[in-house]
Amino acid sequence: MNENTGLNKELLKDCIASVIEMAEAVKSEPAGEFKDGKLLAYNEVLSSLKTHLIPVNPDDFGLGFDIDQKLA
């Protein structure tokens, strides 16, 4: 594995962790359409990343959980 590959993997892990953290923060906001829309957007981003990472195991990138259940 070349140096850049490891760096890219760590960067992607950090980005995914940041998106998960932002999504978790939204859960404490007041109920309403705006909150629902934000959670849906985070769900779509994380679901898309998880799908694209299937060949290299999404669990290795912090996506080893049921996104729909966690962001409900």
Backbone as a ProteinNet text record, in pm:
[ID]
protein_1_A
[PRIMARY]
MNENTGLNKELLKDCIASVIEMAEAVKSEPAGEFKDGKLLAYNEVLSSLKTHLIPVNPDDFGLGFDIDQKLA
[TERTIARY]
85.9	0	89.7	57.3	140.5	95.6	182.9	158.6	29	1.3	-118.9	-246.3	-242.3	-360.6	-396.8	-297.4	-322.8	-371.8	-313.8	-355.9	-499.1	-532.3	-668.1	-769.5	-733.3	-822.8	-848.8	-744.9	-760.7	-842.1	-819.5	-895.5	-1043.7	-1073	-1212.2	-1276.1	-1203	-1254	-1287.6	-1199	-1222.3	-1344.2	-1358.9	-1473.9	-1604.4	-1605.3	-1725.5	-1758.7	-1658.9	-1681.9	-1741	-1694.4	-1745.6	-1892.3	-1926.9	-2066.1	-2155.5	-2109.5	-2187.3	-2207.1	-2104.1	-2111.9	-2212.2	-2209.8	-2304.1	-2447.3	-2466.2	-2599.4	-2650.7	-2563.5	-2602.5	-2643.2	-2574.3	-2605.6	-2744.6	-2783.5	-2914.9	-3027.4	-3003.3	-3106.9	-3154	-3072.6	-3111	-3182.4	-3197.8	-3267.5	-3418.1	-3490.6	-3637	-3699.1	-3805.1	-3874.7	-3931.1	-3935.3	-3992.6	-3939.4	-3994	-3955.9	-3809	-3754.1	-3614.5	-3523.1	-3550.7	-3472.8	-3485.8	-3607.8	-3630.9	-3553.7	-3551.4	-3479.7	-3330.3	-3277.6	-3134	-3095.9	-3177.4	-3148.4	-3156.3	-3253.1	-3264.1	-3140.7	-3094.3	-2975.8	-2853.1	-2831.9	-2718.4	-2733.5	-2855.4	-2881.6	-2844.2	-2883.7	-2854.5	-2704.1	-2633.4	-2488.4	-2420.7	-2454.9	-2391.4	-2429.5	-2553.8	-2596.8	-2523.2	-2506.1	-2434	-2287.8	-2224.7	-2085.7	-2075	-2168.4	-2165.7	-2178.6	-2267.1	-2285	-2158.1	-2096.3	-1975.2	-1855.2	-1858.5	-1746.3	-1761.8	-1869.8	-1891.4	-1771.1	-1709	-1594.7	-1475.4	-1465.4	-1351.7	-1395.6	-1520	-1575.4	-1606.8	-1732.7	-1774.4	-1746.2	-1743.4	-1715.4	-1580.7	-1484.7	-1350.4	-1349.2	-1458	-1466.7	-1567.1	-1608.8	-1701.4	-1846.7	-1877.4	-2015.4	-2073.7	-2030.2	-2077.2	-2201	-2299.4	-2423.3	-2538.4	-2659.9	-2781.4	-2805.7	-2779.3	-2789.4	-2931.3	-3030.6	-3169.3	-3208.5	-3164	-3198.8	-3126.8	-2999.8	-2921.5	-2969.8	-3016.7	-3057.6	-3208	-3277.4	-3423.8	-3458.3
-118	0	123.3	216.2	335.9	435	528.9	625.1	702.7	745.3	824.8	745.3	615.6	532.9	530.4	511.9	513.1	647.4	754	889.1	914.1	871.7	889.6	812.1	690.3	609	677.5	729.4	798.4	927	998.1	1120.4	1088	982.9	942.6	899.8	826.1	786.7	910.3	1008.7	1131.9	1207.7	1213.8	1283.4	1213.7	1081.3	1005.4	1024.7	1020.3	1042.1	1180.7	1278.3	1414.4	1423.1	1358.2	1358.5	1288.6	1177.7	1106.8	1195.8	1264.6	1355.6	1468.1	1524.4	1631.2	1578.2	1457.1	1397.1	1372	1323.7	1300.6	1431.7	1538.8	1669.4	1717.3	1687.1	1729.5	1663.7	1543.6	1471.5	1547.5	1636.9	1712.8	1844.3	1872.9	1995.5	1978.9	2089.7	2081.8	2009	1934.6	1859.4	1954.6	1906.4	1985.5	1941	2002.5	1965.5	1993	2100.4	2134.3	2026.6	1985.3	1878.1	1749.9	1715.7	1594.1	1597.3	1712.8	1727.3	1711.7	1768.4	1755.7	1610.4	1541.9	1401.4	1316.3	1346.8	1273.5	1295.8	1418.1	1448.7	1374.4	1376.2	1302.8	1153.3	1103	961.8	926.1	1009.4	982.7	983.5	1077.9	1085.9	961.9	927	811.1	680.8	668.8	548.2	534.4	644.3	641.6	602.1	660.2	624.5	477.1	428.9	287.9	196.6	230.1	150.5	148.5	263.2	271.8	204.4	191.5	130.7	-20.1	-78.6	-223.1	-304.9	-272.9	-354.5	-354.1	-251.3	-243.3	-248.2	-286.7	-305.4	-172.9	-131.5	-6.6	-3	-120.2	-124.9	-61.6	-79.1	-23.7	129.2	188.1	334.2	392.3	311.4	359.5	350.7	272.1	261	121.4	58	-75.8	-73	4.2	14.7	40.8	23.5	49.5	200.6	264.1	410.4	457.5	389.6	430.4	426.6	324.4	310.3	417	441	536	680.2	714	852.2	873.1	777	789	878.8
0	0	0	-86.4	-90.6	17.3	50.3	157.5	139.3	18.2	-7.8	15.4	-11.2	10	157.7	244	387.7	435.3	383	418.7	372.8	251.6	200	283.4	324.7	406.4	540.7	603.6	731.7	717	608.4	582.5	564.3	489.4	468.4	600.4	682.8	815.3	898.1	897.5	973.7	921.3	790.7	730.4	767.7	760.1	794.5	942.1	1028.3	1171.1	1196.1	1121.6	1135.9	1092.6	983.2	935.9	1038.4	1093.7	1196.4	1317.8	1358.3	1472.6	1446.5	1327.7	1293.9	1293	1240.7	1237.6	1379.5	1466.5	1605.8	1673.6	1642	1701.3	1659.5	1537.3	1487.3	1568.1	1618.1	1691.5	1815.3	1868.6	1987.1	1954	1825.5	1785	1802.3	1809.5	1822.2	1702.8	1731.6	1626.8	1521	1398.8	1290	1156.4	1052.9	916.8	887.6	942.1	916.5	973.8	1097	1159.7	1079.4	1040.1	961.8	830.3	765.9	639.5	656.4	764	789.6	818.4	899.2	928.7	802.1	717	590.8	504.2	499.6	418.4	470.7	601.5	658.5	632.5	645.9	619.4	475.8	381.5	240.1	212.9	271.1	251.6	307.8	431.9	493.9	423.8	380.9	309	176.3	106.7	-20.2	0.9	101.7	132.3	168.1	249.7	290.3	168.5	77.9	-44.1	-127.5	-144.5	-226	-160.7	-29.3	42.5	62.8	13.5	29.8	-17.2	-130.3	-173.7	-77.3	6.7	99.8	246.2	272.5	406.1	476.9	471.9	536.6	686.9	752	896.1	928.5	838.1	859.5	857.8	809.4	798.8	898.3	994	1095.7	1056.9	952.5	906.3	931.3	1037.4	1069.7	1157.8	1120.5	1197.8	1101.7	1152.8	1074.1	1074.2	963.3	954.1	980	923.1	942	1089.8	1159.3	1301.6	1385.9	1356.9	1436.1	1417.7	1299.3	1272.5	1283.1	1342.4	1357.2	1474.4
[MASK]
++++++++++++++++++++++++++++++++++++++++++++++++++++++++++++++++++++++++

